[in-house]
Amino acid sequence: MILEGEKVILAYSGGLDTSIIVPWLKENYKCEVIAACIDVGQGSETQMIKEKAIKSGASKVYLEDVKEEFVVNYIYPTLKSGAIYEGKYLLGTSFARPLIAKKLVEIAHKENAKYIAHGCTGKGNDQVRFEVSIKALDPTIKIIAPWRVWNIKSREEEIEYAIKKGIPISVSKEKIYSVDKNLWHISHEGGDLEDPKNEPKDTLFEMVVPPEKAPDCPEYITIEFKKGIPVKVNDKEFDPVELIEEINTIGARNGIGIADIVENRLVGMKSRGVYETPGGTILYYAHKELESLVIDKETARFKDIVAQKYADLVYNGLWFSQLREALDAFVEETQSVVTGKVKLKLYKGNIITSGIESPYSLYNEELATFGKDSVYDQKDAEGFINLFGLPLKMRAYQLLKINKDKIINKKEEKESIT
């Protein structure tokens, strides 16, 4: 397919995949490539990105800083929902992709481009997340996914292509982990991690100190929430981006947030990844602890069901779905009382609750006390137990009758035989 004169917006990270896609697109499609790097907290990776993209053959480079939007409109809603995929994954890559897709579409509109390209493989989840999000925002835009059409079959072949084209790369055949980094987490896949029996090497970790190397003394942290959103750390107010960075720093030095996961990808296969999410792990824990104090039992149980569905939607790339927006409405109602402080003790990868307080607490010390109280009449429990146990009592009578009838029937059968 020749796209002479057409513009293609490339989701550009500066990594191995997207670095070689620039010359590959120009070589195979004869198109103009505009690189778009959407900064969701990659850190130093973005510093030289514009120069690298131009050297690779891009005609123009967009560098969009969306970190605050990422925290406020993607991280916070997911945190409030309590969504965790398969009980371990805090969705760090998953909820960054719809935001990146949104910005790619905006740039495509600005440049009057009809095509968007990405460097996702045909085996992964990200291809779905990007493309479904783009379709939800502008179904007229066409997608180019090189990994699904080119002849390159491995990262080793990618490296050879990059060397051939004179493109500087930061990976080698000896270190070929696939790494995704943003403000929320760092994920590691590939290399020796592809065999689940291999323990991650300490040299793998970029953010979190291995728990055994963390300080020998615990560190306390207090997080204050307002309607489900963290607003202060250790009584100091931060803006959204600074808050995540601060908690990341505290959690990382205490060995918090390493998750080794064999997860079920949307495309049907299992994959193994190692994740570093220090701040996110602390925030999820603290948020759940505060909810335990202020949300009633039935609402909390139903919210757990919502959280699982929310996690599936985000993981599967359905951020811009009506169902996700509808679930947000339920979550927002529950968060009206999630205000208060949570004190935690961090020690060598562990998080231990050290105190919770809220003006909306449902905990009543006078009701819960084992001491003398004047608000609870223990005699009331007898009537409650009688009513609560009534179905079991009636079932017991039923079983007695069934057993009695069986004995009578056996006796009658025996008499008829004789």
C-alpha positions as CSV (number, residue, x, y, z in Angstrom):
1,M,0.0,0.0,0.0
2,I,1.5,3.3,-1.1
3,L,0.4,6.5,0.8
4,E,2.3,9.0,-1.3
5,G,1.7,12.4,0.3
6,E,-0.3,11.1,3.2
7,K,0.5,11.9,6.8
8,V,0.8,9.0,9.3
9,I,0.7,9.9,13.1
10,L,3.0,7.4,14.8
11,A,2.7,6.7,18.6
12,Y,6.3,7.2,19.3
13,S,8.1,6.2,22.5
14,G,11.7,6.3,21.3
15,G,12.1,2.7,22.1
16,L,13.2,-0.1,19.8
17,D,9.9,-0.8,18.2
18,T,8.9,2.8,17.3
19,S,12.4,3.8,16.4
20,I,12.6,1.4,13.5
21,I,9.0,1.9,12.5
22,V,9.8,5.5,11.3
23,P,12.1,4.4,8.5
24,W,10.1,1.3,7.8
25,L,6.9,3.3,7.2
26,K,8.7,5.7,4.9
27,E,10.4,2.8,3.1
28,N,7.2,0.7,2.6
29,Y,4.4,3.3,2.4
30,K,6.2,6.4,1.0
31,C,4.4,8.5,3.5
32,E,5.2,11.4,5.8
33,V,5.7,10.2,9.4
34,I,4.8,12.6,12.2
35,A,6.0,11.2,15.6
36,A,3.8,11.8,18.7
37,C,5.3,11.1,22.1
38,I,2.7,11.3,24.8
39,D,4.4,11.9,28.1
40,V,2.6,10.0,30.9
41,G,5.6,10.1,33.1
42,Q,8.4,8.2,31.2
43,G,10.9,10.6,32.9
44,S,14.3,11.0,31.3
45,E,13.2,8.9,28.3
46,T,11.5,12.0,26.8
47,Q,14.5,14.3,27.0
48,M,16.2,13.3,23.7
49,I,13.1,12.0,22.0
50,K,12.5,14.9,19.6
51,E,16.1,14.7,18.3
52,K,16.0,10.9,18.0
53,A,12.7,10.9,16.1
54,I,14.0,13.5,13.6
55,K,17.2,11.5,13.0
56,S,15.1,8.4,12.4
57,G,13.2,10.2,9.6
58,A,10.2,11.9,11.2
59,S,9.2,15.2,9.6
60,K,7.7,16.6,12.8
61,V,7.5,15.6,16.5
62,Y,4.8,16.3,19.0
63,L,5.8,16.0,22.7
64,E,2.6,16.2,24.8
65,D,2.9,16.4,28.6
66,V,-0.3,14.9,29.9
67,K,0.8,13.7,33.3
68,E,-1.7,15.7,35.3
69,E,-4.6,14.6,33.0
70,F,-3.3,11.0,33.4
71,V,-3.5,11.2,37.2
72,V,-6.8,13.1,37.5
73,N,-8.8,11.5,34.7
74,Y,-7.4,8.0,34.6
75,I,-5.5,7.0,37.7
76,Y,-7.9,8.5,40.3
77,P,-11.1,7.1,38.8
78,T,-9.6,3.6,38.7
79,L,-8.2,4.0,42.2
80,K,-11.6,5.0,43.5
81,S,-13.2,2.0,41.8
82,G,-10.7,-0.4,43.5
83,A,-10.1,-2.1,40.2
84,I,-7.3,-4.6,40.2
85,Y,-6.9,-7.1,37.3
86,E,-6.8,-10.7,38.5
87,G,-6.1,-9.6,42.0
88,K,-2.5,-8.4,41.4
89,Y,-2.2,-6.0,38.4
90,L,-2.8,-2.3,39.1
91,L,-3.4,-1.5,35.5
92,G,-0.5,0.8,34.9
93,T,-0.2,0.3,31.2
94,S,-3.9,-0.4,30.6
95,F,-5.2,3.0,31.6
96,A,-2.4,4.9,30.0
97,R,-3.3,3.6,26.6
98,P,-6.7,5.3,26.2
99,L,-5.2,8.7,27.1
100,I,-2.4,8.2,24.6
101,A,-5.0,7.2,21.9
102,K,-7.0,10.3,22.7
103,K,-4.0,12.5,22.1
104,L,-3.1,10.7,18.9
105,V,-6.6,11.3,17.6
106,E,-6.4,15.0,18.5
107,I,-3.0,15.3,16.7
108,A,-4.4,13.5,13.7
109,H,-7.2,16.0,13.5
110,K,-4.8,18.9,13.9
111,E,-2.6,17.6,11.1
112,N,-5.5,16.5,8.9
113,A,-4.1,12.9,9.0
114,K,-6.1,9.9,8.1
115,Y,-3.7,7.3,9.5
116,I,-2.4,6.4,13.0
117,A,0.4,3.8,13.4
118,H,1.6,2.0,16.6
119,G,4.4,-0.4,17.6
120,C,2.3,-2.9,19.4
121,T,2.8,-6.6,18.6
122,G,0.1,-8.8,17.3
123,K,0.3,-10.9,20.5
124,G,-0.3,-8.2,23.0
125,N,-3.1,-6.3,24.7
126,D,-2.0,-2.8,23.7
127,Q,-2.9,-3.2,20.0
128,V,-6.5,-3.7,21.2
129,R,-6.4,-0.8,23.7
130,F,-5.1,1.6,21.1
131,E,-7.2,0.6,18.2
132,V,-10.5,0.2,20.1
133,S,-10.0,3.6,21.8
134,I,-9.2,5.2,18.4
135,K,-12.3,3.7,16.9
136,A,-14.4,5.0,19.8
137,L,-13.1,8.5,19.3
138,D,-12.9,8.6,15.5
139,P,-14.0,5.5,13.5
140,T,-12.8,7.1,10.2
141,I,-9.1,6.9,11.1
142,K,-7.3,4.0,9.7
143,I,-4.7,2.0,11.7
144,I,-1.3,0.8,10.5
145,A,0.2,-1.9,12.8
146,P,3.7,-2.9,11.4
147,W,4.1,-5.9,13.7
148,R,1.1,-7.5,12.0
149,V,2.4,-7.1,8.4
150,W,6.2,-6.8,8.3
151,N,8.7,-9.7,8.1
152,I,10.5,-8.9,11.3
153,K,9.8,-11.7,13.7
154,S,11.8,-11.0,16.9
155,R,13.4,-8.3,18.9
156,E,16.8,-9.6,17.8
157,E,15.8,-9.0,14.2
158,E,14.6,-5.5,15.2
159,I,18.0,-4.8,16.6
160,E,19.6,-5.9,13.4
161,Y,17.3,-3.6,11.4
162,A,18.1,-0.7,13.6
163,I,21.8,-1.2,13.2
164,K,21.4,-1.5,9.5
165,K,19.5,1.8,9.4
166,G,21.9,3.6,11.7
167,I,19.3,4.1,14.5
168,P,20.7,4.5,18.0
169,I,19.0,2.0,20.4
170,S,19.2,1.5,24.2
171,V,18.7,-2.3,24.2
172,S,21.0,-5.1,23.1
173,K,20.8,-8.8,22.4
174,E,21.9,-9.4,25.9
175,K,19.4,-7.1,27.5
176,I,16.1,-7.4,25.7
177,Y,13.4,-6.8,28.3
178,S,10.4,-5.0,27.0
179,V,9.8,-2.2,29.5
180,D,6.8,0.2,29.8
181,K,7.3,3.1,32.2
182,N,5.0,5.8,33.3
183,L,4.2,7.9,36.4
184,W,2.3,5.0,37.9
185,H,4.5,2.0,37.3
186,I,7.3,0.2,35.4
187,S,6.5,-3.2,33.7
188,H,9.1,-5.7,32.6
189,E,8.5,-8.5,30.1
190,G,10.6,-10.8,27.8
191,G,14.1,-12.2,28.1
192,D,14.6,-14.7,30.9
193,L,11.2,-13.6,32.4
194,E,9.4,-15.6,29.7
195,D,10.1,-18.7,31.7
196,P,7.9,-18.5,34.9
197,K,10.4,-20.6,36.9
198,N,13.1,-17.9,36.7
199,E,13.2,-15.5,39.6
200,P,13.6,-11.8,38.6
201,K,17.1,-10.6,39.0
202,D,17.7,-7.7,41.4
203,T,19.3,-5.8,38.5
204,L,15.9,-5.8,36.7
205,F,14.4,-3.3,39.1
206,E,14.6,0.4,38.2
207,M,12.5,1.9,40.9
208,V,11.8,-0.4,43.9
209,V,14.5,-1.5,46.3
210,P,14.3,-5.3,46.7
211,P,12.6,-5.8,50.1
212,E,15.6,-7.6,51.6
213,K,17.7,-4.6,50.9
214,A,15.2,-2.0,52.2
215,P,15.9,-0.2,55.5
216,D,15.9,-2.3,58.7
217,C,13.6,0.3,60.4
218,P,10.0,0.8,59.5
219,E,8.8,4.1,58.0
220,Y,5.4,5.6,58.7
221,I,3.3,7.4,56.2
222,T,-0.1,9.2,56.6
223,I,-2.3,9.7,53.6
224,E,-5.3,12.0,53.6
225,F,-8.2,11.4,51.2
226,K,-11.1,13.7,50.2
227,K,-14.0,12.0,48.5
228,G,-11.7,9.1,47.5
229,I,-8.9,11.2,46.1
230,P,-5.6,11.4,47.9
231,V,-4.8,15.1,48.7
232,K,-2.0,15.1,51.4
233,V,1.0,12.9,52.3
234,N,2.3,13.3,55.9
235,D,0.1,16.4,56.3
236,K,1.6,18.1,53.3
237,E,-0.5,19.0,50.3
238,F,0.7,18.1,46.8
239,D,-0.6,18.6,43.3
240,P,-1.7,15.3,41.7
241,V,1.5,14.6,39.9
242,E,3.8,15.5,42.8
243,L,1.7,13.4,45.1
244,I,2.2,10.2,43.0
245,E,5.9,11.0,42.8
246,E,6.2,11.5,46.5
247,I,4.5,8.2,47.4
248,N,6.4,6.4,44.7
249,T,9.7,7.6,46.4
250,I,8.6,6.6,49.9
251,G,7.3,3.2,48.8
252,A,10.2,2.4,46.5
253,R,12.8,2.8,49.2
254,N,10.9,0.5,51.5
255,G,10.6,-2.3,48.9
256,I,6.8,-1.8,48.3
257,G,5.0,-2.7,45.1
258,I,6.8,-5.5,43.3
259,A,4.3,-7.9,41.6
260,D,5.3,-11.0,39.6
261,I,2.3,-11.9,37.6
262,V,1.3,-14.6,35.1
263,E,-1.8,-12.9,33.7
264,N,-4.4,-13.9,31.1
265,R,-4.1,-11.6,28.1
266,L,-7.2,-10.5,26.2
267,V,-5.9,-12.2,23.1
268,G,-6.1,-15.6,24.8
269,M,-2.6,-16.5,26.0
270,K,-0.9,-16.3,29.3
271,S,2.0,-13.9,29.8
272,R,4.5,-13.3,32.6
273,G,5.3,-9.8,33.7
274,V,7.1,-8.2,36.7
275,Y,5.7,-4.8,37.8
276,E,7.0,-2.1,40.0
277,T,4.1,0.0,41.5
278,P,5.2,1.4,44.8
279,G,3.0,4.4,45.1
280,G,0.0,2.7,43.6
281,T,0.3,-0.3,46.0
282,I,0.3,2.1,49.0
283,L,-2.6,4.2,47.7
284,Y,-4.8,1.1,46.9
285,Y,-4.1,-0.3,50.3
286,A,-4.9,3.0,52.1
287,H,-8.0,3.7,50.1
288,K,-9.4,0.2,50.8
289,E,-8.7,0.6,54.5
290,L,-10.5,3.9,54.7
291,E,-13.5,2.5,52.8
292,S,-13.7,-0.3,55.4
293,L,-14.4,2.4,58.0
294,V,-17.0,4.4,56.1
295,I,-18.9,2.2,53.6
296,D,-21.6,-0.2,54.8
297,K,-21.3,-4.0,54.3
298,E,-23.7,-4.5,51.3
299,T,-22.4,-1.5,49.4
300,A,-18.8,-2.6,50.0
301,R,-19.6,-6.1,48.8
302,F,-21.3,-4.9,45.6
303,K,-18.5,-2.4,45.0
304,D,-16.1,-5.4,45.0
305,I,-18.1,-6.8,42.1
306,V,-18.0,-3.5,40.3
307,A,-14.2,-3.3,40.9
308,Q,-13.7,-6.6,39.1
309,K,-15.8,-5.6,36.1
310,Y,-14.1,-2.2,36.0
311,A,-10.7,-3.9,36.0
312,D,-11.7,-6.1,33.1
313,L,-13.0,-3.1,31.1
314,V,-9.8,-1.1,31.6
315,Y,-7.6,-4.1,30.9
316,N,-9.5,-5.0,27.7
317,G,-9.2,-1.5,26.3
318,L,-12.9,-0.4,26.8
319,W,-12.1,2.8,28.7
320,F,-14.4,4.8,26.4
321,S,-17.3,2.5,26.9
322,Q,-20.7,3.5,28.2
323,L,-20.5,0.8,30.8
324,R,-17.3,2.2,32.3
325,E,-18.9,5.6,32.5
326,A,-22.0,4.2,34.1
327,L,-19.9,2.3,36.7
328,D,-18.1,5.6,37.5
329,A,-21.5,7.1,38.5
330,F,-21.9,4.3,41.1
331,V,-18.3,4.6,42.3
332,E,-18.7,8.4,42.7
333,E,-21.7,8.0,44.9
334,T,-19.8,5.6,47.2
335,Q,-16.8,8.0,47.4
336,S,-18.9,10.8,48.9
337,V,-17.9,9.6,52.4
338,V,-14.4,8.4,51.6
339,T,-12.7,11.2,53.5
340,G,-10.2,10.9,56.2
341,K,-6.7,9.8,57.1
342,V,-4.9,6.5,57.0
343,K,-1.6,5.9,58.8
344,L,0.5,3.0,57.5
345,K,3.8,1.3,58.6
346,L,6.1,0.3,55.7
347,Y,8.7,-2.3,56.3
348,K,10.6,-4.4,53.8
349,G,7.9,-4.8,51.2
350,N,5.1,-5.0,53.8
351,I,2.2,-2.5,54.5
352,I,0.7,-2.6,58.0
353,T,-2.2,-0.4,59.0
354,S,-1.4,1.8,62.0
355,G,-4.6,3.9,62.3
356,I,-7.7,5.1,60.4
357,E,-9.9,8.1,61.1
358,S,-12.8,9.8,59.3
359,P,-15.6,12.2,60.1
360,Y,-17.9,9.8,58.3
361,S,-16.9,6.7,60.3
362,L,-19.6,4.0,60.7
363,Y,-17.6,2.5,63.6
364,N,-19.3,3.2,66.9
365,E,-17.1,2.4,69.9
366,E,-20.1,2.3,72.3
367,L,-21.7,-0.4,70.1
368,A,-18.6,-2.4,69.6
369,T,-17.2,-2.3,73.1
370,F,-16.8,-5.4,75.2
371,G,-17.2,-3.2,78.2
372,K,-20.4,-1.7,79.7
373,D,-22.6,0.2,77.3
374,S,-25.9,2.0,77.3
375,V,-26.8,1.9,73.6
376,Y,-27.2,-1.8,72.9
377,D,-29.6,-4.2,74.6
378,Q,-28.1,-7.7,74.4
379,K,-31.5,-9.2,74.9
380,D,-32.5,-8.0,71.4
381,A,-30.1,-10.6,70.0
382,E,-32.4,-13.5,71.0
383,G,-35.2,-12.4,68.7
384,F,-32.8,-11.6,65.9
385,I,-31.3,-15.1,66.1
386,N,-34.7,-16.7,66.1
387,L,-35.7,-14.9,62.9
388,F,-32.3,-15.2,61.3
389,G,-32.2,-18.9,61.9
390,L,-35.9,-19.6,61.0
391,P,-35.2,-20.9,57.5
392,L,-32.6,-23.4,58.9
393,K,-35.0,-24.4,61.6
394,M,-37.8,-25.1,59.1
395,R,-35.4,-27.0,56.9
396,A,-34.4,-29.2,59.9
397,Y,-38.1,-30.0,60.5
398,Q,-38.4,-30.9,56.8
399,L,-35.4,-33.3,57.0
400,L,-36.9,-34.9,60.1
401,K,-40.2,-35.6,58.2
402,I,-38.3,-36.9,55.1
403,N,-36.3,-39.3,57.3
404,K,-39.5,-40.4,59.1
405,D,-41.3,-41.1,55.8
406,K,-38.3,-43.1,54.6
407,I,-38.4,-45.3,57.7
408,I,-42.2,-45.8,57.3
409,N,-41.8,-46.7,53.6
410,K,-39.0,-49.2,54.3
411,K,-41.2,-50.8,57.0
412,E,-44.2,-51.1,54.7
413,E,-42.0,-52.6,51.9
414,K,-40.7,-55.2,54.3
415,E,-44.2,-56.1,55.5
416,S,-45.5,-56.4,51.9
417,I,-42.6,-58.8,51.0
418,T,-43.4,-61.1,54.0
